[in-house]
Amino acid sequence: MNARTNEQKKQKATLISNVALNLFQEKPFAEISMNEIAKKSNVAKGTLFNYYKTKENIFMHLLLVGYANFFNRLLSQLNEKQINTIKELKTFLLNSTEDLIQKHFTLIKLNALRGPILENKASRDQTIDGRKDLYFIHEQLSKRIHDLFPKISISQANKIFIIQSSIISGLINLSGLDAFNQEPIKDAFVNFKVNVFDDSIETFSFYLDGLLKDKG
């Protein structure tokens, strides 16, 4: 009975977080309320707080679990592919960047909220537990790269994915330099326009060229 009850709780928590994720794909974080999440999840607001004490807790959970799943998929792909050269590794990492931007852009947006917003009200204990799970798979992915190319240390491999997310998040924050309040400013600032996809790939490629030089 307890096992079934725990499974039911897990399913309900997943339902709530998925509702929140769908809302985040439609509107900014600041415009999402716990009332709206509760209503769309078909649970009472009081019940919602039994699963997540704050809105920030929900989105921190989505961020950590989302990245853990992303890295798990990368590790599976890395194990399946026959990567024998540094050039092939670079191609794999650039493809993962394209995939992150095109299919998991919500993760990047959540990552940009982590420091300035989510950590202010998210549960410290739950966040640390979530990070432990995330860091474990992150370390496995980095170790696999090290095993394939021993000249790349586990620490260096770890930083590859930190830099990957940092580049994308940074460019997102700078993507409005040619506009004000999301309204484009004509002519004068045209040379400050940022293309998040193209510029992220180009910048990450430059970073990898430096890191992977003589690592084959």
N, CA, C and O of each residue as an XYZ file, in Angstrom:
864
protein
N       0.828     -1.205      0.000
C       0.000      0.000      0.000
C       0.862      1.255      0.000
O       0.585      2.201     -0.737
N       1.912      1.266      0.826
C       2.788      2.436      0.896
C       3.496      2.660     -0.431
O       3.682      3.793     -0.876
N       3.897      1.525     -1.067
C       4.592      1.647     -2.355
C       3.667      2.273     -3.388
O       4.081      3.135     -4.163
N       2.405      1.831     -3.396
C       1.446      2.404     -4.348
C       1.200      3.874     -4.040
O       1.114      4.701     -4.949
N       1.088      4.193     -2.767
C       0.862      5.579     -2.366
C       2.039      6.458     -2.783
O       1.837      7.569     -3.273
N       3.258      5.974     -2.594
C       4.440      6.729     -2.992
C       4.482      6.909     -4.510
O       4.875      7.964     -5.008
N       4.075      5.871     -5.235
C       4.054      5.964     -6.693
C       3.005      6.975     -7.151
O       3.232      7.725     -8.101
N       1.873      6.992     -6.482
C       0.820      7.952     -6.806
C       1.299      9.380     -6.550
O       1.019     10.288     -7.332
N       2.024      9.566     -5.448
C       2.564     10.887     -5.136
C       3.568     11.327     -6.191
O       3.596     12.488     -6.601
N       4.390     10.377     -6.622
C       5.385     10.693     -7.644
C       4.704     11.089     -8.946
O       5.122     12.036     -9.613
N       3.652     10.360     -9.303
C       2.912     10.675    -10.524
C       2.256     12.047    -10.439
O       2.245     12.798    -11.415
N       1.712     12.370     -9.275
C       1.073     13.678     -9.101
C       2.110     14.801     -9.187
O       1.858     15.832     -9.810
N       3.260     14.603     -8.570
C       4.325     15.609     -8.625
C       4.790     15.818    -10.061
O       5.060     16.944    -10.480
N       4.878     14.727    -10.804
C       5.280     14.817    -12.211
C       4.233     15.566    -13.027
O       4.569     16.386    -13.882
N       2.964     15.278    -12.757
C       1.875     15.986    -13.441
C       1.969     17.485    -13.190
O       1.854     18.282    -14.121
N       2.176     17.865    -11.951
C       2.258     19.285    -11.588
C       3.432     19.959    -12.287
O       3.291     21.050    -12.841
N       4.586     19.307    -12.259
C       5.768     19.909    -12.880
C       5.605     20.008    -14.391
O       6.082     20.964    -15.002
N       4.938     19.031    -15.002
C       4.706     19.093    -16.454
C       3.762     20.235    -16.820
O       3.938     20.893    -17.846
N       2.765     20.460    -15.978
C       1.856     21.599    -16.198
C       2.641     22.907    -16.125
O       2.468     23.793    -16.962
N       3.496     23.017    -15.126
C       4.312     24.226    -14.975
C       5.225     24.416    -16.178
O       5.407     25.536    -16.655
N       5.796     23.320    -16.665
C       6.678     23.396    -17.834
C       5.922     23.888    -19.061
O       6.432     24.721    -19.811
N       4.715     23.382    -19.268
C       3.905     23.820    -20.402
C       3.580     25.307    -20.302
O       3.595     26.019    -21.307
N       3.288     25.771    -19.102
C       3.008     27.193    -18.904
C       4.239     28.044    -19.212
O       4.132     29.122    -19.797
N       5.413     27.543    -18.808
C       6.658     28.287    -19.026
C       6.986     28.389    -20.512
O       7.657     29.328    -20.942
N       6.518     27.434    -21.285
C       6.733     27.476    -22.730
C       5.802     28.480    -23.410
O       5.991     28.839    -24.572
N       4.785     28.927    -22.652
C       3.805     29.863    -23.208
C       3.986     31.290    -22.703
O       3.610     32.240    -23.390
N       4.556     31.451    -21.517
C       4.635     32.789    -20.916
C       5.865     32.914    -20.016
O       6.449     31.900    -19.634
N       6.268     34.139    -19.671
C       7.418     34.345    -18.798
C       7.183     33.782    -17.395
O       6.044     33.646    -16.949
N       8.274     33.462    -16.716
C       8.219     32.908    -15.368
C       7.420     33.805    -14.421
O       6.626     33.312    -13.620
N       7.628     35.112    -14.511
C       6.983     36.057    -13.594
C       5.468     36.071    -13.723
O       4.766     36.460    -12.790
N       4.960     35.647    -14.880
C       3.514     35.677    -15.111
C       2.824     34.369    -14.710
O       1.605     34.250    -14.830
N       3.590     33.402    -14.241
C       3.024     32.116    -13.825
C       2.812     32.138    -12.307
O       3.720     32.491    -11.555
N       1.638     31.768    -11.874
C       1.330     31.749    -10.443
C       1.059     30.332     -9.966
O       0.724     29.447    -10.754
N       1.209     30.133     -8.663
C       0.897     28.830     -8.081
C      -0.596     28.530     -8.244
O      -0.980     27.375     -8.428
N      -1.433     29.563     -8.177
C      -2.873     29.366     -8.383
C      -3.159     28.769     -9.763
O      -3.961     27.846     -9.903
N      -2.485     29.316    -10.776
C      -2.700     28.836    -12.136
C      -2.202     27.403    -12.294
O      -2.857     26.576    -12.929
N      -1.042     27.118    -11.713
C      -0.493     25.761    -11.788
C      -1.436     24.769    -11.120
O      -1.688     23.686    -11.649
N      -1.963     25.150     -9.937
C      -2.888     24.278     -9.207
C      -4.159     24.031    -10.020
O      -4.638     22.902    -10.124
N      -4.688     25.104    -10.590
C      -5.932     24.989    -11.357
C      -5.763     24.078    -12.563
O      -6.601     23.211    -12.808
N      -4.689     24.267    -13.315
C      -4.469     23.466    -14.517
C      -4.056     22.037    -14.189
O      -4.167     21.143    -15.027
N      -3.580     21.829    -12.964
C      -3.223     20.473    -12.528
C      -4.404     19.749    -11.893
O      -4.322     18.565    -11.568
N      -5.513     20.486    -11.720
C      -6.710     19.928    -11.082
C      -6.445     19.489     -9.647
O      -6.929     18.448     -9.202
N      -5.663     20.303     -8.928
C      -5.433     20.049     -7.506
C      -5.716     21.336     -6.736
O      -5.614     22.436     -7.278
N      -6.068     21.180     -5.475
C      -6.274     22.348     -4.628
C      -4.928     23.014     -4.365
O      -3.890     22.353     -4.350
N      -4.957     24.340     -4.157
C      -3.707     25.048     -3.919
C      -2.993     24.504     -2.690
O      -1.767     24.396     -2.668
N      -3.780     24.160     -1.660
C      -3.179     23.587     -0.455
C      -2.486     22.268     -0.742
O      -1.428     21.979     -0.182
N      -3.086     21.467     -1.619
C      -2.483     20.196     -2.015
C      -1.193     20.425     -2.787
O      -0.216     19.696     -2.613
N      -1.197     21.445     -3.641
C      -0.007     21.774     -4.431
C       1.194     22.025     -3.524
O       2.306     21.593     -3.828
N       0.970     22.722     -2.411
C       2.062     23.047     -1.504
C       2.603     21.817     -0.777
O       3.705     21.853     -0.229
N       1.836     20.738     -0.772
C       2.349     19.490     -0.194
C       3.429     18.866     -1.075
O       4.257     18.083     -0.609
N       3.402     19.230     -2.358
C       4.381     18.698     -3.305
C       5.525     19.677     -3.545
O       6.690     19.281     -3.594
N       5.193     20.930     -3.691
C       6.200     21.973     -3.947
C       5.861     23.192     -3.100
O       4.791     23.782     -3.245
N       6.776     23.561     -2.219
C       6.512     24.678     -1.300
C       6.477     26.025     -2.017
O       5.781     26.943     -1.584
N       7.217     26.143     -3.099
C       7.277     27.406     -3.834
C       7.264     27.137     -5.335
O       7.547     26.027     -5.785
N       6.933     28.164     -6.092
C       7.004     28.072     -7.555
C       8.444     27.808     -7.989
O       8.696     27.063     -8.935
N       9.368     28.424     -7.289
C      10.781     28.252     -7.623
C      11.216     26.801     -7.473
O      12.044     26.314     -8.242
N      10.655     26.107     -6.478
C      10.969     24.686     -6.292
C      10.588     23.858     -7.512
O      11.327     22.967     -7.931
N       9.428     24.164     -8.072
C       8.962     23.419     -9.247
C       9.937     23.583    -10.404
O      10.320     22.609    -11.052
N      10.332     24.822    -10.653
C      11.169     25.088    -11.812
C      12.620     24.679    -11.590
O      13.322     24.352    -12.547
N      13.076     24.694    -10.348
C      14.415     24.163    -10.059
C      14.424     22.655    -10.323
O      15.377     22.115    -10.884
N      13.354     21.993     -9.911
C      13.222     20.558    -10.174
C      13.237     20.287    -11.683
O      13.923     19.372    -12.139
N      12.496     21.065    -12.446
C      12.458     20.894    -13.897
C      13.836     21.098    -14.517
O      14.229     20.372    -15.430
N      14.559     22.085    -14.017
C      15.896     22.377    -14.533
C      16.843     21.207    -14.281
O      17.514     20.741    -15.202
N      16.898     20.732    -13.037
C      17.854     19.681    -12.682
C      17.513     18.355    -13.347
O      18.396     17.675    -13.869
N      16.240     17.987    -13.329
C      15.831     16.732    -13.964
C      15.988     16.822    -15.484
O      16.393     15.857    -16.133
N      15.665     17.982    -16.038
C      15.788     18.164    -17.481
C      17.214     18.001    -17.964
O      17.461     17.336    -18.970
N      18.160     18.608    -17.248
C      19.563     18.479    -17.639
C      20.075     17.068    -17.403
O      20.871     16.562    -18.194
N      19.633     16.422    -16.327
C      20.045     15.038    -16.070
C      19.595     14.134    -17.213
O      20.351     13.275    -17.665
N      18.363     14.329    -17.678
C      17.853     13.535    -18.805
C      18.626     13.833    -20.083
O      18.921     12.929    -20.865
N      18.952     15.105    -20.290
C      19.711     15.499    -21.480
C      21.085     14.837    -21.480
O      21.519     14.300    -22.499
N      21.770     14.876    -20.338
C      23.100     14.266    -20.254
C      23.027     12.741    -20.358
O      23.930     12.110    -20.906
N      21.958     12.155    -19.833
C      21.774     10.705    -19.964
C      21.679     10.308    -21.437
O      22.274      9.319    -21.865
N      20.925     11.092    -22.199
C      20.799     10.812    -23.633
C      22.137     10.986    -24.345
O      22.486     10.196    -25.223
N      22.883     12.021    -23.966
C      24.202     12.230    -24.573
C      25.129     11.060    -24.277
O      25.867     10.612    -25.155
N      25.093     10.565    -23.050
C      25.945      9.440    -22.680
C      25.569      8.199    -23.489
O      26.448      7.475    -23.957
N      24.293      7.956    -23.652
C      23.836      6.817    -24.452
C      24.306      6.947    -25.896
O      24.774      5.981    -26.499
N      24.173      8.162    -26.445
C      24.608      8.398    -27.818
C      26.116      8.214    -27.955
O      26.597      7.656    -28.942
N      26.854      8.688    -26.956
C      28.316      8.581    -26.987
C      28.745      7.116    -26.922
O      29.724      6.720    -27.555
N      28.011      6.324    -26.160
C      28.329      4.895    -26.052
C      27.982      4.141    -27.325
O      28.623      3.144    -27.654
N      26.960      4.619    -28.046
C      26.515      3.939    -29.261
C      27.390      4.276    -30.469
O      27.615      3.435    -31.339
N      27.875      5.505    -30.509
C      28.650      5.951    -31.667
C      30.097      5.465    -31.571
O      30.627      5.260    -30.479
N      30.711      5.287    -32.716
C      32.133      4.954    -32.757
C      32.909      6.247    -33.007
O      33.115      6.657    -34.149
N      33.327      6.868    -31.928
C      34.076      8.125    -32.018
C      35.544      7.821    -31.754
O      35.927      7.446    -30.646
N      36.348      7.989    -32.782
C      37.759      7.611    -32.687
C      38.719      8.777    -32.828
O      39.901      8.652    -32.504
N      38.224      9.913    -33.309
C      39.112     11.059    -33.532
C      38.569     12.304    -32.840
O      37.383     12.400    -32.525
N      39.459     13.239    -32.617
C      39.073     14.515    -32.012
C      38.071     15.248    -32.903
O      37.161     15.913    -32.406
N      38.241     15.126    -34.206
C      37.308     15.769    -35.130
C      35.904     15.203    -34.951
O      34.922     15.945    -34.977
N      35.809     13.902    -34.771
C      34.506     13.266    -34.557
C      33.909     13.684    -33.212
O      32.697     13.870    -33.094
N      34.763     13.829    -32.207
C      34.281     14.286    -30.898
C      33.739     15.705    -31.006
O      32.676     16.008    -30.465
N      34.467     16.577    -31.705
C      34.007     17.953    -31.872
C      32.659     17.983    -32.586
O      31.765     18.729    -32.188
N      32.509     17.183    -33.629
C      31.231     17.122    -34.352
C      30.111     16.673    -33.427
O      29.012     17.226    -33.461
N      30.388     15.670    -32.601
C      29.400     15.172    -31.642
C      28.982     16.280    -30.672
O      27.795     16.446    -30.391
N      29.945     17.028    -30.169
C      29.653     18.087    -29.196
C      28.903     19.256    -29.839
O      28.022     19.847    -29.215
N      29.246     19.583    -31.065
C      28.521     20.647    -31.767
C      27.092     20.208    -32.076
O      26.159     21.006    -31.987
N      26.924     18.947    -32.437
C      25.573     18.427    -32.683
C      24.737     18.451    -31.408
O      23.537     18.722    -31.451
N      25.377     18.166    -30.272
C      24.655     18.210    -29.000
C      24.225     19.636    -28.671
O      23.185     19.849    -28.048
N      25.028     20.608    -29.089
C      24.686     22.010    -28.874
C      23.483     22.398    -29.730
O      22.567     23.073    -29.259
N      23.493     21.973    -30.970
C      22.348     22.227    -31.846
C      21.081     21.609    -31.253
O      20.019     22.232    -31.252
N      21.203     20.378    -30.751
C      20.061     19.686    -30.164
C      19.554     20.422    -28.925
O      18.346     20.545    -28.723
N      20.475     20.907    -28.102
C      20.106     21.630    -26.884
C      19.316     22.889    -27.215
O      18.321     23.193    -26.557
N      19.755     23.612    -28.222
C      19.083     24.861    -28.596
C      17.742     24.589    -29.292
O      16.738     25.238    -28.998
N      17.741     23.639    -30.200
C      16.548     23.418    -31.021
C      15.449     22.639    -30.301
O      14.266     22.892    -30.523
N      15.830     21.695    -29.441
C      14.845     20.809    -28.826
C      14.682     20.992    -27.316
O      13.701     20.526    -26.736
N      15.636     21.666    -26.686
C      15.591     21.807    -25.221
C      15.866     23.246    -24.793
O      16.526     23.495    -23.784
N      15.348     24.182    -25.578
C      15.620     25.593    -25.305
C      15.071     26.032    -23.945
O      15.599     26.950    -23.318
N      14.008     25.365    -23.500
C      13.430     25.689    -22.193
C      14.448     25.475    -21.080
O      14.465     26.227    -20.106
N      15.297     24.458    -21.213
C      16.337     24.215    -20.211
C      17.297     25.397    -20.113
O      17.697     25.802    -19.021
N      17.656     25.939    -21.266
C      18.565     27.084    -21.286
C      17.914     28.283    -20.590
O      18.563     28.987    -19.816
N      16.645     28.504    -20.869
C      15.943     29.623    -20.235
C      15.844     29.419    -18.717
O      15.998     30.365    -17.945
N      15.589     28.192    -18.307
C      15.531     27.908    -16.871
C      16.900     28.094    -16.226
O      17.000     28.594    -15.106
N      17.941     27.696    -16.926
C      19.297     27.839    -16.398
C      19.651     29.306    -16.176
O      20.365     29.649    -15.233
N      19.141     30.168    -17.060
C      19.391     31.607    -16.905
C      18.691     32.165    -15.670
O      19.109     33.187    -15.125
N      17.615     31.490    -15.222
C      16.874     31.928    -14.022
C      17.458     31.371    -12.734
O      17.156     31.874    -11.653
N      18.281     30.352    -12.831
C      18.724     29.617    -11.647
C      19.340     30.508    -10.567
O      18.851     30.547     -9.438
N      20.414     31.224    -10.914
C      21.109     32.029     -9.921
C      20.317     33.222     -9.425
O      20.133     33.374     -8.218
N      19.842     34.077    -10.328
C      19.181     35.307     -9.878
C      17.772     35.125     -9.323
O      17.303     35.974     -8.565
N      17.088     34.048     -9.678
C      15.671     33.925     -9.290
C      15.363     32.632     -8.534
O      14.862     32.679     -7.410
N      15.654     31.494     -9.134
C      15.193     30.233     -8.558
C      15.804     29.932     -7.189
O      15.105     29.470     -6.287
N      17.093     30.189     -7.032
C      17.755     29.829     -5.779
C      17.311     30.694     -4.600
O      17.557     30.336     -3.449
N      16.665     31.819     -4.870
C      16.212     32.684     -3.777
C      15.128     32.024     -2.930
O      15.051     32.254     -1.723
N      14.282     31.195     -3.572
C      13.153     30.626     -2.844
C      13.035     29.110     -2.985
O      12.123     28.506     -2.421
N      13.934     28.500     -3.722
C      13.907     27.045     -3.847
C      14.479     26.409     -2.578
O      15.295     27.012     -1.880
N      14.038     25.191     -2.294
C      14.532     24.454     -1.129
C      16.001     24.099     -1.317
O      16.376     23.498     -2.324
N      16.828     24.469     -0.348
C      18.260     24.177     -0.425
C      18.500     22.669     -0.438
O      19.274     22.171     -1.256
N      17.841     21.941      0.463
C      18.056     20.492      0.567
C      17.625     19.774     -0.702
O      18.341     18.905     -1.200
N      16.446     20.134     -1.234
C      15.963     19.484     -2.445
C      16.851     19.823     -3.641
O      17.088     18.979     -4.506
N      17.338     21.060     -3.684
C      18.221     21.464     -4.779
C      19.530     20.692     -4.728
O      20.020     20.230     -5.758
N      20.094     20.549     -3.545
C      21.355     19.815     -3.402
C      21.168     18.349     -3.778
O      22.024     17.763     -4.441
N      20.052     17.757     -3.358
C      19.767     16.366     -3.738
C      19.647     16.235     -5.255
O      20.164     15.287     -5.847
N      18.961     17.191     -5.876
C      18.822     17.174     -7.329
C      20.150     17.368     -8.037
O      20.404     16.766     -9.080
N      20.992     18.211     -7.465
C      22.312     18.436     -8.067
C      23.173     17.188     -7.974
O      23.942     16.897     -8.890
N      23.055     16.452     -6.884
C      23.839     15.226     -6.739
C      23.513     14.247     -7.855
O      24.408     13.634     -8.436
N      22.222     14.103     -8.151
C      21.801     13.212     -9.240
C      22.314     13.723    -10.581
O      22.795     12.950    -11.409
N      22.205     15.036    -10.786
C      22.662     15.635    -12.039
C      24.175     15.500    -12.188
O      24.667     15.120    -13.250
N      24.912     15.813    -11.118
C      26.369     15.774    -11.192
C      26.886     14.360    -11.400
O      27.943     14.165    -12.000
N      26.141     13.366    -10.903
C      26.567     11.983    -11.084
C      26.579     11.620    -12.562
O      27.570     11.083    -13.057
N      25.491     11.906    -13.274
C      25.439     11.571    -14.693
C      26.383     12.466    -15.491
O      26.965     12.033    -16.486
N      26.531     13.717    -15.052
C      27.475     14.644    -15.691
C      28.885     14.078    -15.599
O      29.648     14.134    -16.564
N      29.228     13.535    -14.439
C      30.555     12.958    -14.225
C      30.752     11.700    -15.070
O      31.845     11.463    -15.584
N      29.697     10.892    -15.216
C      29.789      9.694    -16.044
C      30.044     10.058    -17.499
O      30.837      9.411    -18.184
N      29.362     11.102    -17.964
C      29.557     11.574    -19.335
C      30.984     12.079    -19.529
O      31.618     11.779    -20.541
N      31.483     12.833    -18.575
C      32.837     13.376    -18.657
C      33.884     12.262    -18.592
O      34.898     12.316    -19.288
N      33.634     11.261    -17.760
C      34.557     10.131    -17.653
C      34.607      9.350    -18.962
O      35.667      8.867    -19.363
N      33.472      9.228    -19.618
C      33.446      8.517    -20.898
C      34.298      9.237    -21.939
O      35.016      8.600    -22.710
N      34.215     10.556    -21.957
C      35.053     11.342    -22.873
C      36.528     11.146    -22.532
O      37.364     10.981    -23.420
N      36.834     11.165    -21.244
C      38.218     10.941    -20.807
C      38.710      9.548    -21.207
O      39.858      9.391    -21.621
N      37.846      8.542    -21.084
C      38.239      7.183    -21.462
C      38.551      7.082    -22.955
O      39.465      6.367    -23.366
N      37.771      7.814    -23.759
C      37.991      7.803    -25.205
C      39.246      8.582    -25.593
O      39.976      8.202    -26.508
N      39.477      9.687    -24.869
C      40.615     10.563    -25.162
C      41.307     10.922    -23.842
O      40.996     11.953    -23.246
N      42.236     10.086    -23.383
C      42.877     10.262    -22.071
C      43.553     11.622    -21.858
O      43.746     12.046    -20.718
N      43.912     12.305    -22.951
C      44.544     13.617    -22.787
C      43.542     14.675    -22.333
O      43.939     15.750    -21.884
N      42.263     14.383    -22.444
C      41.222     15.275    -21.923
C      40.897     14.799    -20.510
O      40.357     13.708    -20.331
N      41.219     15.603    -19.520
C      40.961     15.205    -18.143
C      39.457     15.228    -17.855
O      38.689     15.865    -18.575
N      39.053     14.531    -16.804
C      37.640     14.533    -16.418
C      37.195     15.953    -16.090
O      36.079     16.348    -16.426
N      38.060     16.717    -15.438
C      37.741     18.108    -15.099
C      37.522     18.937    -16.368
O      36.578     19.725    -16.443
N      38.385     18.760    -17.352
C      38.231     19.488    -18.614
C      36.944     19.080    -19.328
O      36.243     19.922    -19.888
N      36.641     17.791    -19.304
C      35.417     17.308    -19.941
C      34.183     17.848    -19.236
O      33.199     18.198    -19.888
N      34.227     17.919    -17.910
C      33.119     18.511    -17.150
C      32.835     19.934    -17.609
O      31.683     20.330    -17.788
N      33.908     20.691    -17.794
C      33.748     22.107    -18.138
C      33.216     22.303    -19.553
O      32.656     23.355    -19.860
N      33.381     21.310    -20.413
C      32.861     21.420    -21.777
C      31.376     21.749    -21.753
O      30.915     22.631    -22.478
N      30.628     21.034    -20.912
C      29.180     21.202    -20.892
C      28.744     22.416    -20.074
O      27.665     22.968    -20.294
N      29.591     22.827    -19.129
C      29.329     24.074    -18.408
C      29.490     25.257    -19.357
O      28.658     26.164    -19.383
N      30.571     25.235    -20.135
C      30.825     26.293    -21.109
C      29.733     26.295    -22.182
O      29.278     27.356    -22.608
N      29.323     25.123    -22.609
C      28.271     25.006    -23.619
C      27.018     25.771    -23.199
O      26.493     26.586    -23.957
N      26.543     25.497    -21.975
C      25.330     26.168    -21.485
C      25.575     27.653    -21.245
O      24.699     28.481    -21.495
N      26.772     27.988    -20.759
C      27.098     29.396    -20.466
C      27.080     30.246    -21.732
O      26.584     31.373    -21.722
N      27.614     29.713    -22.806
C      27.635     30.449    -24.070
C      26.217     30.733    -24.545
O      25.892     31.859    -24.920
N      25.374     29.704    -24.527
C      24.003     29.877    -25.009
C      23.234     30.848    -24.122
O      22.557     31.749    -24.617
N      23.344     30.658    -22.787
C      22.632     31.539    -21.856
C      23.089     32.982    -21.992
O      22.277     33.906    -21.970
N      24.407     33.169    -22.135
C      24.941     34.516    -22.276
C      24.440     35.207    -23.526
O      24.104     36.391    -23.494
N      24.387     34.481    -24.617
C      23.909     35.063    -25.869
C      22.418     35.362    -25.821
O      21.952     36.325    -26.430
N      21.664     34.527    -25.088
C      20.246     34.823    -24.907
C      20.083     36.153    -24.187
O      19.253     36.975    -24.575
N      20.873     36.367    -23.139
C      20.786     37.616    -22.371
C      21.177     38.831    -23.201
O      20.734     39.946    -22.926
N      22.008     38.614    -24.214
C      22.469     39.724    -25.053
C      21.693     39.838    -26.367
O      21.998     40.685    -27.206
N      20.696     38.986    -26.534
C      20.004     38.938    -27.823
C      19.094     40.136    -28.076
O      18.570     40.285    -29.180
N      18.897     40.990    -27.076
C      18.029     42.150    -27.270
C      18.766     43.466    -27.403
O      18.167     44.529    -27.241
N      20.067     43.413    -27.698
C      20.845     44.647    -27.788
C      20.399     45.556    -28.925
O      20.665     46.757    -28.905
N      19.720     44.984    -29.915
C      19.255     45.790    -31.053
C      17.793     46.174    -30.906
O      17.146     46.574    -31.874
N      17.267     46.048    -29.672
C      15.855     46.359    -29.444
C      15.666     47.005    -28.075
O      16.571     47.004    -27.241
N      14.477     47.554    -27.864
C      14.106     48.079    -26.556
C      12.718     47.557    -26.222
O      11.765     47.750    -26.977
N      12.620     46.881    -25.058
C      11.345     46.295    -24.649
C      10.783     45.390    -25.747
O       9.586     45.394    -26.035
N      11.713     44.594    -26.362
C      11.392     43.610    -27.404
C      10.953     44.234    -28.728
O      10.498     43.530    -29.629
N      11.090     45.540    -28.840
C      10.733     46.217    -30.090
C      12.020     46.629    -30.808
O      12.793     47.421    -30.270
N      12.263     46.104    -32.020
C      13.516     46.384    -32.728
C      13.763     47.878    -32.937
O      12.841     48.644    -33.216
N      15.030     48.270    -32.795
C      15.447     49.644    -33.086
C      16.089     49.617    -34.473
O      17.091     48.931    -34.678
N      15.542     50.328    -35.387
C      15.995     50.257    -36.767
C      17.344     50.938    -36.976
O      17.690     51.911    -36.306
N      18.079     50.396    -37.918
C      19.298     50.988    -38.481
C      20.454     51.104    -37.494
O      21.455     50.403    -37.646
N      20.345     51.970    -36.486
C      21.500     52.334    -35.656
C      22.140     51.139    -34.960
O      23.357     51.127    -34.774
N      21.367     50.146    -34.574
C      21.901     49.038    -33.783
C      21.896     47.709    -34.537
O      21.968     46.646    -33.920
N      21.813     47.764    -35.842
C      21.700     46.545    -36.632
C      22.903     45.627    -36.454
O      22.764     44.406    -36.513
N      24.082     46.204    -36.236
C      25.291     45.398    -36.094
C      25.413     44.733    -34.725
O      26.358     43.982    -34.482
N      24.461     45.004    -33.829
C      24.477     44.395    -32.499
C      23.478     43.238    -32.400
O      23.271     42.683    -31.321
N      22.870     42.884    -33.510
C      21.881     41.800    -33.497
C      22.571     40.464    -33.247
O      23.591     40.160    -33.866
N      22.011     39.667    -32.336
C      22.567     38.363    -31.966
C      21.661     37.264    -32.506
O      20.446     37.290    -32.309
N      22.260     36.316    -33.179
C      21.549     35.106    -33.595
C      21.983     33.996    -32.640
O      23.094     33.478    -32.752
N      21.113     33.634    -31.706
C      21.497     32.715    -30.634
C      22.017     31.393    -31.178
O      23.028     30.879    -30.699
N      21.337     30.840    -32.170
C      21.748     29.536    -32.702
C      23.108     29.629    -33.395
O      24.051     28.937    -33.011
N      23.209     30.478    -34.408
C      24.445     30.566    -35.193
C      25.626     31.008    -34.340
O      26.710     30.432    -34.430
N      25.420     32.031    -33.511
C      26.519     32.565    -32.711
C      26.952     31.588    -31.615
O      28.130     31.539    -31.261
N      26.012     30.815    -31.080
C      26.367     29.813    -30.071
C      27.232     28.720    -30.681
O      28.247     28.328    -30.105
N      26.828     28.230    -31.847
C      27.598     27.188    -32.520
C      28.999     27.686    -32.868
O      29.988     26.986    -32.649
N      29.073     28.892    -33.406
C      30.369     29.445    -33.801
C      31.283     29.637    -32.592
O      32.456     29.267    -32.635
N      30.750     30.214    -31.517
C      31.554     30.490    -30.325
C      32.005     29.193    -29.656
O      33.157     29.071    -29.241
N      31.090     28.224    -29.554
C      31.438     26.941    -28.939
C      32.477     26.206    -29.782
O      33.345     25.518    -29.245
N      32.386     26.353    -31.094
C      33.361     25.732    -31.997
C      34.756     26.312    -31.753
O      35.742     25.576    -31.722
N      34.833     27.638    -31.578
C      36.126     28.274    -31.282
C      36.685     27.745    -29.961
O      37.876     27.455    -29.851
N      35.815     27.625    -28.966
C      36.239     27.118    -27.650
C      36.787     25.698    -27.775
O      37.836     25.379    -27.216
N      36.072     24.850    -28.512
C      36.503     23.462    -28.666
C      37.827     23.366    -29.425
O      38.655     22.507    -29.121
N      38.029     24.242    -30.409
C      39.297     24.230    -31.154
C      40.472     24.443    -30.209
O      41.505     23.782    -30.321
N      40.297     25.377    -29.277
C      41.365     25.646    -28.312
C      41.557     24.508    -27.331
O      42.686     24.113    -27.039
N      40.453     23.981    -26.823
C      40.511     22.931    -25.808
C      41.057     21.618    -26.383
O      41.874     20.949    -25.751
N      40.604     21.263    -27.570
C      40.914     19.951    -28.125
C      42.206     19.894    -28.915
O      42.604     18.828    -29.382
N      42.854     21.020    -29.065
C      44.126     21.051    -29.812
C      45.133     20.114    -29.149
O      45.372     20.185    -27.943
N      45.709     19.247    -29.952
C      46.743     18.296    -29.491
C      46.211     17.290    -28.462
O      46.991     16.719    -27.699
N      44.884     17.067    -28.435
C      44.328     16.098    -27.483
C      44.087     14.726    -28.115
O      43.683     13.790    -27.424
N      44.328     14.600    -29.411
C      44.061     13.345    -30.108
C      45.071     12.259    -29.782
O      44.969     11.146    -30.300
